[in-house]
Amino acid sequence: MIASTACAAGKGAPENSYDEFAIAQMERIVLDLKAMYRERNDALREVTRAHHDALLRLSRAAEYRDDDTGVHIVRIGFLSEALALMLGEGKTFARLLRNAAPMHDVGKIGIPDHVLKKPGALTPDERAVMNRHPEIGAEILGRSRIPLFQLAAEVALCHHERWDGTGYPRGLAGDAIPLSARIVAVADFCDALTMDRCYRDAFTPAQALDMLSAQRGKAFDPRVVDRFIAKADELFALRARIDAAPPSHDELLMAA
């Protein structure tokens, strides 16, 4: 019986050694895969940050042509994020929208100054030129598979669509307009009204809210308008904080 037991143990030893070797190999493979995925993710983050850097600079270049401070695009991002959260959207979408929204008017980089900076009403031909900026922006942004730039292209293309279907460039109406663009359109409208422009002085927040209310169900999604008005004190306070301490270019990139 003792000999039989010893023989059985001897037969089992090579098999146990093989199992241990196979497990060790699998563990090494798993560790190698984890390292590879970390390297891939790090590289993807660097590529995304580099793209974001270039496109944010383009957005700033377009905005500097229309606003001496360039802070409008920063406010649009934070206001859009806050409004998305107030509408019950998730934090991931809201944060992505904060980073995408500043690129909404990047297409203005392709609009000549005599149209973009004209102090009076545009002629029909000039209006046609101006109305090309959403498509120019979408063309600039839309050649990427990175979610941030896909969302930015969506916003750029659709933020001048109107709830009643009379907007441009595609004449979308109601819920056919992406929510991202509906949110940015309201944030952009109120922020732009309350800043000085080359052709007019800033409106007060109260005046801006009255003008926003007048466009409820016409230019803008009623639900988004109602939420902005209900939370106006918080949103205008956020706007004031950004004006007092605007985040730097590097801080915007790190937050992406």
N, C-alpha and C positions, 0 to 999 in steps of 0.2 A: 504493500500500500504506500509506503514511504517513497519507494523508487518510482512508482506510478505518478505520484504527486509531483516529484521533482522533475520528471520527464515532461509533464503537462506545463509546468512553469517555464521550462526551457523552451518549449515550443512557442509559448506566448511572448517571450522577450523580444524577438525580432519584430513581431507584429506591433507591439507597443512602441518600439523605437520608430518604426515607419509612421505610425499615427502621430507621434510627437513631431517628427520631421515635417509631415504634411501640414500640421497645425501651425508650426513655426513659419513655413513658407506662406501659408494663407495670411498670417498676421503681417508678414513683410509686404505682401501684395496690397493688403488693406492700407497699411501705412504709406506705401508709395502712392496709392490712389488718392489718399487724403492730401498728401503733399502736392500732387499734381493738380487737384481741384483747388487747393488754396492758391497755388501759383496762377492757375487760370482765372480765378475770381479776382485776385489782386491785379492781374493784367487787364481784365475787363473793367475794373473800377478805374484804373489809370486811363484807359481809352475813353471811358464815359466822362471822366473829369476833364480830359483834354478837349473832347468834343463840346462839353458844356462851357468850358472856358472860351473856346473860339466863338461859339454861338452867342454867349452872353456879351462878349465884346462887340459882336456885330449888332446885337440889340441895343447896346449902349450907344454905338455909333449912330444908329438910326434915331434913337431918342435924343441925343445931343443936338441933332439937327432941328428938333421940334421943341426941346425943353433944355434950357441952359444947365440945369443941375443933373439931369439924367436919373433923378431919384424916383420919378414916376414909375418906372418899370419895377423898381424894388417894392414900392408900396403895392402895386398891383399883385405881385406875388404873395405877399403876406395877407392882404385883404382877401384874395381868392381862397387861400388856405383857410383862413378863419371862417369865411362864409360857407365853404364846403363842410366844415365841421359843424357849424350851426344848422346846416340842412340835414345833419345826421349821417353824412358820408364818413367812411373809415379814415383812420389816420394815414394809412399808406397812400390812398388816393389824394387826400388833402395835401400831403407833403409833396407828392409828385406834381400836383397842380401848382404849388408854390414855386417850384423850380421851372415849370413849363410856362406859366403865365407871363413872366417878363419877356418872353420871346414873341408875344402875340403880334407885335407890330414890326417884327424884323424885316418884313417885306418893304417897309418904307425906305429902306436903304436903296431901293431901285426907283424911287419917285423923285423927279427933278425938283430942285429948290423952288423954282418959279411956281410950281403947283403946291408943293408941301407947305411953303411958307407964305403963300398968298394971303394978304390981310383981309380981303373981301370975299364975296361969294365966287365960287368956281363956275366957269362956263361948262356947258354940257361936255365938251371935249376934255376939259381939265378934270371934270368929275369922273369921266371914263378912265383917265390915266390914274387918278387917285384910287379908284375902285379896284385896280389891279393888285394893290399891295397884299391882300389876303392870299392870292394865288402865288405871288412871288415868294411870300413867306413860307407857304406850304411847300413850294418847290425847294427852297433852301433847306428846310428842316426834314422833309419827308423821305430822304434817301438813306435812312438808318433803321436798323431793326431794334435799336435800343428803346425801351418803353418811354423814357423821358422825352425823347425827340419825336416819337410817334404821337404822344399826347400834345406836345408843343405844336406839331404840324396840324393836328386836329383843331386846336385853339386858334392858330393863325388863320386857318382857312375859314372857320365858321363864326368868329366872334362878331362879324358884322351882319350875320343873318338875323332876322327879326321873327319874333313869336308869331306875328300875323302873316308871315310868308312874303313880305315885301322887301326883304333885305337882299344882300349880295354876298358871294358871287353866284350862289346856286338857287336862291329863292326857297330855302328850306323853311318849314313852319313847325311850330309846336315842339313836341318831343322828338321830331326828326332832327332837330338841332342837338348836337351832343351836349350833355350836362356841363362838361368842362367849359365849353364856349359860352353857355348861358350864364354861368357864374362869372366868368371873366368879363363878359359884356357889361354886367351890372357894376362890378367893381371898377372897371375902366371908366364907365360913364360918370359915376359919382366922384371918383378921384380927379378926372380931367376937368369936371365942372368947378371943382374947388381949388384949382391952381390957375395962376396967371398964364395967359397965352399971348402970343404976339399980336393977336387981333382983339383981345378983350381982357378985362380984369376978372379975377376969381369971383365966383358966386359963393355965398355963405352956405354952410352945411344945410340950414333950413331951406334955402332956395333950391339947393340940389335935390333934397328929398322931395320937395313939391314937384320938381321936374321929373324925377324918377317915378313918382306916383302917377303922374299924367301919362306915362308910357307903359304902365302896368297892363299886360294883355295885348299891347300893341308891339312895341319893340322888344319887350322883355317878358320872361317867364313870370307869371303872377306869384308863384310860390317863392321864387328867388327874391323878387321885389319885396314881398311881405316880410321875409326873414331879414333882409337888409334893413328895412325901416324899423322892425321890432328891435333890432340889435344895433341901431345906428350909433348910439352913444359909445358902445364898446368899439365899434369899427372906426369911428372918427378918433377915438382915443388912441387906438393902435396906429392910425395914420400919423398922429402927432408925435408918438414915440419914435417912429421911424424917421420922421423929419428931424427930431432932436438928436438922434444918434443912428444915422444910416449904417447898415452893415457894409463892410468893405467888400471889394471884389473877391478876395481870398476867403472871407467868411461865408459868402454866398456859395462858393465852390465847395467848401468843407461841409456845408449843410446839405449838399445835394445827395 
